[in-house]
Amino acid sequence: MSNFAEVAEGVRATLAAYTHALDDGRVDDVVATFAPDGVIELPGMGTHRGHDELRAAYTSWTPRRPQRHLVLNTLVTDEGSGRATAVSDVVFLLHREGWSVQLVGRYHDALVLDGVGGAWRFVHRRAEFTPSA
């Protein structure tokens, strides 16, 4: 992947694959979006490093009711040499008797290009949540 459009589309595809798998409760598919030593930092939920810790954490967060993470306003920066960063807004919706906003926040991501599969993988994903009024 040499041009910016290809990098940006590849990064956005990883973000979408993560989000769809997360909302569907497909833990192995979520973990597959991370590099083997990838890290996620979530306020109130801890920091988890590597596929084993990620799998354990995401298994404990498997959805019990319909949910959607709406990821938008993604700004991708091509760092070169198979590295990229992305900053995205996120709105988390949960369905109870209807859909309601549970949180609003932002993801800060660092990704690397997987030389084997040609997909982008998270090396570091950090979320920050905006306090509700």
C-alpha positions, 0 to 999 in steps of 0.5 A, a space after each residue: 500500500 503506497 498511496 494515502 487513499 489505500 492506507 486510509 481505506 485499509 485503516 477504515 476497513 479495520 475500524 469497521 471490522 473491529 466495530 462490527 465484530 464487537 457489536 456482534 459479540 464475535 470475540 475472535 474477530 475482534 482480537 484478530 484486528 490487533 497485532 499479537 502484542 496489541 494494546 487497548 486502554 479503556 477508561 474504567 475497563 483497564 489496559 489489556 495487552 496481547 491476544 490472550 488478555 484481549 480475548 479474556 477482556 472482550 469475552 467478558 464484554 460480550 453484548 447481552 442486548 443489541 448495541 452499536 458503536 458508531 465510529 465517525 469523523 475518522 482522521 487517518 495519518 499515514 506515518 509511512 513504513 507500514 504505520 498509520 494513526 487514526 483519530 475517530 469519534 464514537 457514539 455508543 448506542 444500547 437497545 433497551 426499549 428503544 435505542 439510547 446514547 450510552 456514551 460519546 468519546 474518541 478513539 486514538 489508534 496506532 496501526 501497522 500493516 500486517 505483512 502476511 495478510 495485508 490488513 492493518 492491525 491495531 498496535 495501540 487503541 486508546 479510548 477517551 469518553 466525554 462525561 455526560 452533562 
